[in-house]
Protein backbone atom coordinates (compact mmCIF):
# COMPACT_ATOMS: atom_id res chain seq x y z
CA UNK A 1 0.00 0.00 0.00
CA UNK A 2 1.35 3.41 -0.97
CA UNK A 3 0.72 6.00 1.73
CA UNK A 4 -0.47 9.46 0.77
CA UNK A 5 1.55 12.56 1.50
CA UNK A 6 -0.73 13.61 4.37
CA UNK A 7 -0.43 10.27 6.15
CA UNK A 8 3.35 10.23 6.21
CA UNK A 9 3.83 12.98 8.84
CA UNK A 10 1.39 11.21 11.15
CA UNK A 11 3.25 7.93 10.90
CA UNK A 12 6.58 9.66 11.30
CA UNK A 13 5.37 11.30 14.51
CA UNK A 14 4.15 7.99 15.88
CA UNK A 15 7.48 6.38 15.12
CA UNK A 16 9.58 9.20 16.55
CA UNK A 17 7.66 9.79 19.75
CA UNK A 18 6.66 12.81 21.81
CA UNK A 19 10.10 14.36 22.40
CA UNK A 20 11.15 14.14 18.77
CA UNK A 21 7.90 15.74 17.62
CA UNK A 22 8.43 18.60 20.06
CA UNK A 23 11.88 19.13 18.58
CA UNK A 24 10.44 19.17 15.06
CA UNK A 25 7.86 21.77 16.10
CA UNK A 26 10.59 23.93 17.63
CA UNK A 27 12.74 23.63 14.50
CA UNK A 28 9.85 24.56 12.21
CA UNK A 29 8.88 27.47 14.49
CA UNK A 30 12.42 28.82 14.33
CA UNK A 31 12.37 28.57 10.54
CA UNK A 32 9.20 30.66 10.44
CA UNK A 33 10.63 33.18 12.88
CA UNK A 34 13.72 33.59 10.68
CA UNK A 35 11.60 34.04 7.57
CA UNK A 36 8.82 36.24 8.92
CA UNK A 37 10.26 37.82 12.05
CA UNK A 38 10.37 36.60 15.63
CA UNK A 39 7.01 38.14 16.50
CA UNK A 40 5.17 36.71 13.49
CA UNK A 41 4.98 33.09 14.56
CA UNK A 42 1.73 31.39 13.50
CA UNK A 43 0.68 28.10 15.05
CA UNK A 44 -1.44 27.36 11.99
CA UNK A 45 1.66 27.66 9.78
CA UNK A 46 3.70 25.54 12.19
CA UNK A 47 1.01 22.86 12.10
CA UNK A 48 0.80 22.97 8.30
CA UNK A 49 4.56 22.51 7.89
CA UNK A 50 4.77 19.76 10.48
CA UNK A 51 1.78 18.00 8.91
CA UNK A 52 -0.77 18.10 11.71
CA UNK A 53 -3.94 19.99 12.52
CA UNK A 54 -3.42 23.14 14.57
CA UNK A 55 -5.31 21.85 17.67
CA UNK A 56 -2.90 18.90 17.81
CA UNK A 57 -0.04 21.28 18.58
CA UNK A 58 -1.54 21.82 22.03
CA UNK A 59 -0.59 18.24 22.85
CA UNK A 60 3.03 19.40 22.72
CA UNK A 61 2.80 23.08 23.75
CA UNK A 62 -0.10 24.50 25.71
CA UNK A 63 0.05 27.87 23.91
CA UNK A 64 2.06 29.90 21.44
CA UNK A 65 3.79 31.62 24.33
CA UNK A 66 4.76 28.23 25.72
CA UNK A 67 6.44 27.47 22.39
CA UNK A 68 8.20 30.85 22.49
CA UNK A 69 9.26 30.10 26.04
CA UNK A 70 10.93 26.82 25.14
CA UNK A 71 12.75 28.48 22.24
CA UNK A 72 13.87 31.24 24.63
CA UNK A 73 15.17 28.70 27.14
CA UNK A 74 17.03 26.68 24.54
CA UNK A 75 18.48 29.82 22.96
CA UNK A 76 19.72 31.16 26.27
CA UNK A 77 21.24 27.78 27.09
CA UNK A 78 23.03 27.74 23.72
CA UNK A 79 24.33 31.29 24.10
CA UNK A 80 25.69 30.59 27.58
CA UNK A 81 27.46 27.47 26.34
CA UNK A 82 29.07 29.40 23.49
CA UNK A 83 30.33 32.11 25.86
CA UNK A 84 31.76 29.44 28.13
CA UNK A 85 33.65 28.09 25.12
CA UNK A 86 35.11 31.58 24.51
CA UNK A 87 36.30 31.62 28.12
CA UNK A 88 38.04 28.29 27.62
CA UNK A 89 39.60 29.45 24.35
CA UNK A 90 40.84 32.90 25.37
CA UNK A 91 41.08 32.76 29.15
CA UNK A 92 41.01 36.05 31.04
CA UNK A 93 43.26 37.95 28.65
CA UNK A 94 42.59 41.07 26.57
CA UNK A 95 41.60 39.01 23.51
CA UNK A 96 38.42 37.96 25.32
CA UNK A 97 37.01 41.49 24.96
CA UNK A 98 37.09 41.52 21.16
CA UNK A 99 35.98 37.89 20.96
CA UNK A 100 32.93 38.56 23.14
CA UNK A 101 31.80 41.59 21.11
CA UNK A 102 32.34 39.78 17.80
CA UNK A 103 30.56 36.67 19.06
CA UNK A 104 27.43 38.59 20.03
CA UNK A 105 27.22 40.06 16.52
CA UNK A 106 27.92 36.67 14.95
CA UNK A 107 25.22 35.03 17.09
CA UNK A 108 22.73 37.66 15.87
CA UNK A 109 23.71 37.06 12.23
CA UNK A 110 23.59 33.26 12.44
CA UNK A 111 20.51 32.95 14.69
CA UNK A 112 18.43 36.12 14.15
CA UNK A 113 15.30 34.50 15.57
CA UNK A 114 17.09 33.62 18.83
CA UNK A 115 18.83 37.00 19.03
CA UNK A 116 15.51 38.84 18.71
CA UNK A 117 13.72 36.66 21.26
CA UNK A 118 16.58 36.69 23.79
CA UNK A 119 17.75 40.29 23.58
CA UNK A 120 14.87 42.32 22.17
CA UNK A 121 11.11 42.43 22.87
CA UNK A 122 9.53 41.26 19.58
CA UNK A 123 6.49 39.41 21.01
CA UNK A 124 3.84 41.55 22.71
CA UNK A 125 2.80 40.08 26.04
CA UNK A 126 5.46 37.36 26.13
CA UNK A 127 7.31 36.96 29.40
CA UNK A 128 9.75 34.08 29.91
CA UNK A 129 8.72 31.54 32.52
CA UNK A 130 10.56 31.13 35.80
CA UNK A 131 12.33 28.05 34.41
CA UNK A 132 13.57 30.03 31.42
CA UNK A 133 14.60 32.95 33.59
CA UNK A 134 16.93 30.59 35.46
CA UNK A 135 18.99 30.48 32.25
CA UNK A 136 18.73 34.25 31.77
CA UNK A 137 19.86 34.95 35.32
CA UNK A 138 22.61 32.40 34.85
CA UNK A 139 23.88 34.37 31.85
CA UNK A 140 24.01 37.51 33.98
CA UNK A 141 25.81 35.67 36.77
CA UNK A 142 28.30 34.26 34.26
CA UNK A 143 28.96 37.77 32.97
CA UNK A 144 29.42 39.13 36.49
CA UNK A 145 31.88 36.37 37.36
CA UNK A 146 33.83 36.99 34.15
CA UNK A 147 34.05 40.74 34.76
CA UNK A 148 34.90 40.23 38.44
CA UNK A 149 37.81 37.97 37.47
CA UNK A 150 39.08 40.44 34.87
CA UNK A 151 38.94 43.27 37.41
CA UNK A 152 40.63 41.24 40.13
CA UNK A 153 43.51 40.07 37.96
CA UNK A 154 44.11 43.59 36.65
CA UNK A 155 43.31 42.87 33.01
CA UNK A 156 40.55 45.49 33.23
CA UNK A 157 40.82 48.68 35.28
CA UNK A 158 37.55 50.40 34.54
CA UNK A 159 37.12 52.31 37.79
CA UNK A 160 33.52 51.09 37.80
CA UNK A 161 31.63 48.43 39.70
CA UNK A 162 31.31 44.93 38.31
CA UNK A 163 27.74 45.64 37.22
CA UNK A 164 28.59 48.98 35.61
CA UNK A 165 31.57 47.52 33.76
CA UNK A 166 29.40 44.68 32.50
CA UNK A 167 26.66 47.05 31.40
CA UNK A 168 29.03 49.34 29.48
CA UNK A 169 30.14 46.34 27.43
CA UNK A 170 26.52 45.24 26.94
CA UNK A 171 25.41 48.70 25.79
CA UNK A 172 28.22 49.05 23.26
CA UNK A 173 27.92 45.47 22.02
CA UNK A 174 24.14 45.44 21.68
CA UNK A 175 23.96 48.94 20.22
CA UNK A 176 26.50 48.15 17.52
CA UNK A 177 24.83 44.84 16.70
CA UNK A 178 21.32 46.33 16.61
CA UNK A 179 22.46 49.03 14.18
CA UNK A 180 24.12 46.45 11.95
CA UNK A 181 21.04 44.20 12.01
CA UNK A 182 18.77 47.14 11.14
CA UNK A 183 20.91 48.58 8.36
CA UNK A 184 23.29 45.93 7.00
CA UNK A 185 22.07 42.49 8.12
CA UNK A 186 23.99 40.68 5.39
CA UNK A 187 27.34 42.45 5.98
CA UNK A 188 30.06 40.30 7.49
CA UNK A 189 31.79 41.17 10.75
CA UNK A 190 34.68 43.46 9.85
CA UNK A 191 32.85 44.88 6.86
CA UNK A 192 30.29 47.60 6.23
CA UNK A 193 29.37 50.67 8.21
CA UNK A 194 28.86 48.93 11.54
CA UNK A 195 30.47 45.51 11.21
CA UNK A 196 33.80 47.19 10.56
CA UNK A 197 33.59 48.98 13.92
CA UNK A 198 33.87 45.84 16.06
CA UNK A 199 37.68 45.95 16.47
CA UNK A 200 37.56 49.71 17.00
CA UNK A 201 34.98 49.46 19.80
CA UNK A 202 37.16 46.80 21.43
CA UNK A 203 40.17 49.09 20.95
CA UNK A 204 38.38 52.00 22.66
CA UNK A 205 37.67 49.84 25.69
CA UNK A 206 41.24 48.55 25.72
CA UNK A 207 42.60 52.09 25.63
CA UNK A 208 40.35 53.15 28.50
CA UNK A 209 40.50 50.00 30.62
CA UNK A 210 43.75 48.20 29.78
CA UNK A 211 46.66 50.62 30.12
CA UNK A 212 49.79 49.37 28.42
CA UNK A 213 47.93 47.06 26.03
CA UNK A 214 48.20 47.49 22.28
CA UNK A 215 44.63 48.75 21.62
CA UNK A 216 44.29 46.93 18.28
CA UNK A 217 45.44 43.33 18.35
CA UNK A 218 47.72 42.37 15.50
CA UNK A 219 45.67 39.24 15.05
CA UNK A 220 42.00 39.52 15.93
CA UNK A 221 40.44 36.43 17.52
CA UNK A 222 38.20 34.48 15.18
Buried (B, 14 or more C-beta within 10 A) or exposed (E): EEEEEEEEBEEBBEEEEEEEBBBBBBEBBBBBBBEEBBBEBEBEBBBEBBBBEEEBBEEBBEEBBBBBBBBBBBBBBBBBEEBEEBBEEBEBBBBBBBBBBBBBBBBBBEBBBBBBBBBBEBBEEBEBBEEBBEBBEEBEEBBBEBBBBBBEEEBBEBEBEBEEBBBBBBEBBBEBBBBBBEEBEEBEBEEBEBBBBBBEBBBEBBEBBBEEBEBEBEEBBE
